[in-house]
Amino acid sequence: MSSIPPSVADELKRHVEAFPPVEVELPWGKPKGQPREVSLLLTTRFGNPIAVNMSNTYSGKAALAKAGIIPPRTVEAKKWQW
C-alpha cells in the first residue's frame, strides 16, 4: 500500500480547511437507480461538479501550459480552442 507524501497531505489539508467539501447528489449506478450523495473536494466557483470539458479547456490546459508541459494557446485561437 502506498501513501501520499507529507507535503501533498499538508496541501490537501489546507485546501479542505479553506474550501470544505461540497455535498452533491450525482446520478450514479443504474438509469433508474437512486442518486448518490458524494463529497467533492474540487468544484466550480459556484459549488457545482466540474465538467470534464470545462476543467480541460479552461483550467487544466491553462495550468499545463503555464507549467511548460504543453504549448500555450495561440493568439489566433478562439476562447474555446486550445
Legacy VTK file of the C-alpha trace (Angstrom):
# vtk DataFile Version 3.0
C-alpha trace
ASCII
DATASET POLYDATA
POINTS 82 float
0.000 0.000 0.000
1.393 3.390 -0.913
0.710 6.722 0.706
0.924 10.298 -0.424
3.935 12.404 0.502
3.516 14.517 3.657
3.852 17.716 1.606
0.872 16.699 -0.542
-1.132 15.702 2.535
-0.389 19.109 4.099
-1.557 20.946 0.972
-4.694 18.817 0.780
-5.453 19.540 4.437
-5.049 23.292 3.833
-7.322 23.081 0.791
-10.038 21.243 2.760
-9.825 23.811 5.559
-10.104 26.739 3.123
-12.633 25.067 0.821
-14.692 22.441 2.678
-16.028 19.559 0.564
-19.383 20.210 -1.094
-22.124 17.599 -0.798
-23.770 16.966 -4.167
-26.208 14.404 -5.471
-24.975 12.512 -8.512
-26.926 10.005 -10.616
-24.556 7.052 -10.247
-25.489 3.498 -10.985
-28.458 2.278 -12.940
-30.513 4.683 -15.098
-33.472 4.279 -12.735
-31.378 3.748 -9.633
-31.197 6.009 -6.614
-28.965 9.093 -6.836
-25.968 9.019 -4.540
-24.617 11.810 -2.349
-20.892 12.383 -2.546
-18.444 14.944 -1.177
-16.470 16.821 -3.818
-13.118 18.381 -2.944
-12.908 20.284 -6.228
-15.872 22.229 -7.583
-16.582 25.250 -9.720
-16.649 28.643 -8.049
-20.421 28.116 -7.771
-20.066 24.807 -5.890
-21.080 22.648 -8.849
-19.312 19.491 -10.022
-16.589 20.263 -12.551
-17.489 19.151 -16.076
-14.628 17.416 -17.871
-14.670 19.806 -20.820
-14.601 22.847 -18.531
-11.614 21.743 -16.488
-9.769 20.536 -19.551
-10.274 23.662 -21.663
-10.395 26.474 -19.134
-8.191 25.443 -16.253
-6.474 22.116 -16.870
-4.791 23.019 -20.130
-4.031 26.539 -18.927
-2.229 25.082 -15.909
-0.320 22.614 -18.090
0.698 25.417 -20.453
1.813 27.643 -17.572
3.929 24.770 -16.254
5.508 24.390 -19.707
4.159 20.871 -20.234
2.131 21.768 -23.333
2.416 24.800 -25.630
0.248 27.828 -24.794
-2.888 28.569 -26.775
-2.112 30.551 -29.896
-3.177 34.182 -30.188
-5.348 33.293 -33.205
-7.305 30.613 -31.334
-10.871 31.233 -30.219
-11.556 31.302 -26.458
-12.819 27.721 -26.514
-9.975 26.342 -28.656
-6.691 25.072 -27.383
LINES 1 83
82 0 1 2 3 4 5 6 7 8 9 10 11 12 13 14 15 16 17 18 19 20 21 22 23 24 25 26 27 28 29 30 31 32 33 34 35 36 37 38 39 40 41 42 43 44 45 46 47 48 49 50 51 52 53 54 55 56 57 58 59 60 61 62 63 64 65 66 67 68 69 70 71 72 73 74 75 76 77 78 79 80 81
